[in-house]
Amino acid sequence: MSYDLNFNVIWANYDKLLAGLGLGLLLAVLSLAVGAVIGLAAALAATGQSRALRRLVAGYVTVIRNTPLLILVLFTFFALPELGVRFDRFESFAIALAIYAGAYLSEVFRAALTGIPLGLIDAARALGLRPWQITAKIRLPIMFRNALPALGSTFISLFKDTSIAAAIAVPELTYQARRINVDSFRVIEAWLSASALYLVTCLTLAAGLRLLERRLTVR
């Protein structure tokens, strides 16, 4: 049985594929931004003095990290409306992905915070800095630099995870490739093209993040 490759249908729909790619990147950026806020708040609570907050954060991280992202997306889009909370497809996926990202980033930030030398904190206290000043001027800048490699890896992972949005008909790259496949029956061409776009985008993001890491490295 032979299969003749024909990419004409891909060229005819390249604008839809690129639009889907752009939407996937937008979802990843939004989710990373919101997830970083959630993760930072959770990391500060996890390294704080309150035992109740530490237990709450530990429960959140345990539940979310052990729940498949697809389940979170389906719950947000299909189950929450039964409780009177409704979001559209885009909002449902962005919220689910942000909550998912927050659980992973909380551990990234927590590890970066605990890796800060205690001598720096003691020196800041000796200089008379207040706790919020120590956090804003010492802990957070050092934490960000320490967490940057893991933060970049998380962003690339989130971008790839946006393919799950096709399950609720969010028109990102995987959804557009599936539409081309269904409409034209060009199975190999559709998925090869989608795979190539994911690969090129991830490699470009990785190269940009490595450049950023080198610029922020303390010599």
Secondary structure in CASP SS format (residue, H / E / C, confidence):
PFRMAT SS
TARGET T0000
AUTHOR 0000-0000-0000
METHOD secondary structure of the structure
MODEL  1
M C 1.00
S C 1.00
Y C 1.00
D C 1.00
L C 1.00
N C 1.00
F C 1.00
N H 1.00
V H 1.00
I H 1.00
W H 1.00
A H 1.00
N C 1.00
Y H 1.00
D H 1.00
K H 1.00
L H 1.00
L H 1.00
A H 1.00
G H 1.00
L H 1.00
G H 1.00
L H 1.00
G H 1.00
L H 1.00
L H 1.00
L H 1.00
A H 1.00
V H 1.00
L H 1.00
S H 1.00
L H 1.00
A H 1.00
V H 1.00
G H 1.00
A H 1.00
V H 1.00
I H 1.00
G H 1.00
L H 1.00
A H 1.00
A H 1.00
A H 1.00
L H 1.00
A H 1.00
A H 1.00
T C 1.00
G C 1.00
Q C 1.00
S C 1.00
R H 1.00
A H 1.00
L H 1.00
R H 1.00
R H 1.00
L H 1.00
V H 1.00
A H 1.00
G H 1.00
Y H 1.00
V H 1.00
T H 1.00
V H 1.00
I H 1.00
R H 1.00
N C 1.00
T C 1.00
P C 1.00
L H 1.00
L H 1.00
I H 1.00
L H 1.00
V H 1.00
L H 1.00
F H 1.00
T H 1.00
F H 1.00
F H 1.00
A H 1.00
L H 1.00
P H 1.00
E H 1.00
L H 1.00
G C 1.00
V C 1.00
R C 1.00
F C 1.00
D C 1.00
R H 1.00
F H 1.00
E H 1.00
S H 1.00
F H 1.00
A H 1.00
I H 1.00
A H 1.00
L H 1.00
A H 1.00
I H 1.00
Y H 1.00
A H 1.00
G H 1.00
A H 1.00
Y H 1.00
L H 1.00
S H 1.00
E H 1.00
V H 1.00
F H 1.00
R H 1.00
A H 1.00
A H 1.00
L H 1.00
T H 1.00
G C 1.00
I C 1.00
P C 1.00
L H 1.00
G H 1.00
L H 1.00
I H 1.00
D H 1.00
A H 1.00
A H 1.00
R H 1.00
A H 1.00
L C 1.00
G C 1.00
L C 1.00
R C 1.00
P H 1.00
W H 1.00
Q H 1.00
I H 1.00
T H 1.00
A H 1.00
K H 1.00
I H 1.00
R H 1.00
L H 1.00
P H 1.00
I H 1.00
M H 1.00
F H 1.00
R H 1.00
N H 1.00
A H 1.00
L H 1.00
P H 1.00
A H 1.00
L H 1.00
G H 1.00
S H 1.00
T H 1.00
F H 1.00
I H 1.00
S H 1.00
L H 1.00
F H 1.00
K H 1.00
D H 1.00
T H 1.00
S H 1.00
I H 1.00
A H 1.00
A H 1.00
A H 1.00
I H 1.00
A C 1.00
V C 1.00
P C 1.00
E C 1.00
L H 1.00
T H 1.00
Y H 1.00
Q H 1.00
A H 1.00
R H 1.00
R H 1.00
I H 1.00
N H 1.00
V H 1.00
D H 1.00
S H 1.00
F C 1.00
R C 1.00
V H 1.00
I H 1.00
E H 1.00
A H 1.00
W H 1.00
L H 1.00
S H 1.00
A H 1.00
S H 1.00
A H 1.00
L H 1.00
Y H 1.00
L H 1.00
V H 1.00
T H 1.00
C H 1.00
L H 1.00
T H 1.00
L H 1.00
A H 1.00
A H 1.00
G H 1.00
L H 1.00
R H 1.00
L H 1.00
L H 1.00
E H 1.00
R H 1.00
R H 1.00
L H 1.00
T C 1.00
V C 1.00
R C 1.00
END
